[in-house]
C-alpha cells in the first residue's frame, strides 16, 4: 500500500476521534512510524477479552463447539458507528449496530470471535467479529457487530 493510500485509510478510521492530530503529524512526514504507533496506542484505554470457538470430537463421533478464551486483557480502543438499525420484529425490538475495534499489532483476532470490551467506567459490552482483521503499519482493526434488545 502506498503512503497516500495509508493516510486515506487512517483518515477514514480516525476522522471523528482524538487520532486526528496523529494522522496530521504523519501526513506532514514529521514523525517515524514507531513514534506514530506509540501515539496511537496511548489511546487504547479499554481492555478486551477474546474468545474463540474450538471443535472437539467426542468418542461417539459427535462434534461439540466449545468456547476457549484466547486473549485476556488486551489493550484496545472501541470506535462506535453512529448509525444503528432497529429490527422491527416481535416486541421487544432488536437494535443492531456496528463498531470497529483498534488494537496493537502484536495480537491477532480471528473472524467470528467473541469480543468482550471492558469500558473505562466498568461496563462490559459483548460483540462478535463481523469480518477479517485489517493489518496496518501502526495497529490492527476489525469490524464488530452487536445486537441488543430495546
N, C-alpha and C positions, 0 to 999 in steps of 0.2 A: 504494500500500500504506500502510495506516495505521501509526502509530507502534507500537501494541501488536503488530500482526502482524509488523513488522520485528524487534521484540525477541524474539518467539517463534521466528522463523527463526534469529536469531543464537544463541539458547539451544540449539536443536536442533543447529546446526552446531558450536558450541564447548562443548558440555556436558562433555566429558571431556578438556579441554585447558587450557593456560595462558591461554586467552582469557576465562575465566570472570570475572575481575576487570574486564576491559574492558567486557564486557556489563553487569555490575552497575553500573559507573560510568555507562554510557549510560542504563540503566533509571532511575537516580536523577535523570537530567537534569543531571548535574554537569559536562558537557563538550560542546564543539561537535563536529559531525560530522567536521571536519578533524582535530581532535586525536585522536578515536577512530580515524580512518583511519590516522593515524601510529602509534598504539598497536598496531593490528592488524598493520600492515606491518613492525613491528620483529621479529615472529615469523617472517617469511619468510626463513629461514636457508638454504634449499635453492635450487638453481638447476635450471631445466628447459630443455629444448630441444624445440621443437615442429616436427614435420614434417607437411606436408600432401601430398596426392596430387593431381597435375595430369594432365589428359588431354591427350595430344599425338597429333595425326593425322599419319600417315606419307603419303608421296607415293602409295602404292598403296592407300590407304583404310583401313588398319588403325589402330585406336586403341590407343595404349600408355598405361599408367598409370605415371607416374614420380614418385619422391619428390622433394620440394623443401623444404629447410629454411626455415622461415618466421621463427621467433623463436629467438634464441640467448641463453643466459644470463639468462633471465627469473627474477627472484626469486619464490619460491613457498613454500608450506607443504603438505606431503602429510599428510593425515589418513586413516589406515587404518581400515577397518572391522574389528571383531574377528571377525566371522563369516566363515568360509571354507566352500567347498563342494568336495568331492572327487568328481570324475567317475570313477566306477568302470568304466573301460573296460579295454581290453587293457593289461597292465602295460607300462610304468610308468604310474601314475595321474596324472591332471592335477589340479592344485589351482587353483581359480578364486576370486579374492577381489576385493572392491570397495574403492575408495578415493575420497576427494574431494580435489581439488586447489584450493587457495585461491591467488589471485594478484592483483596490483594492477589497478585499474580501467583503466589505460592500454592493457592488452592484450586481444586478442580471440582466442579459440581456437574453431575450428570443430569440429562433431561429426564423429567418425570420424578425427580427427587422431591421430598417434602422438606420445606424450609420453615423453621420456627424462628422468627425475628423478635428479639427482646429489645423493646424501645428503651430510651433513656429514662423515662418516667415509670418503667416497670411493667407496662402492658406487653403481652405476648401475642403476636399475630402469626397465623399459620397460612402459608402459601404453598403452591405447587409449581414446579418449574414448567413453563409452557413452551420451552424451546431449547435450542442448543446454546451453550456458553459462547460468548464472543470474547476473543482474546485481543487486548490492546497492548501497546508497549508499557503503559503505566498501570493498568488494572485489568480485571476481568469483569464482565457483566452478564447477567442472564435475565430473561423476561420471566415474570411470575404472574400467577393468576390466583385470585382469592374469591371465594364465594361466601357470603354471609346472609343470614336471614334478617329481613327487615322487621 
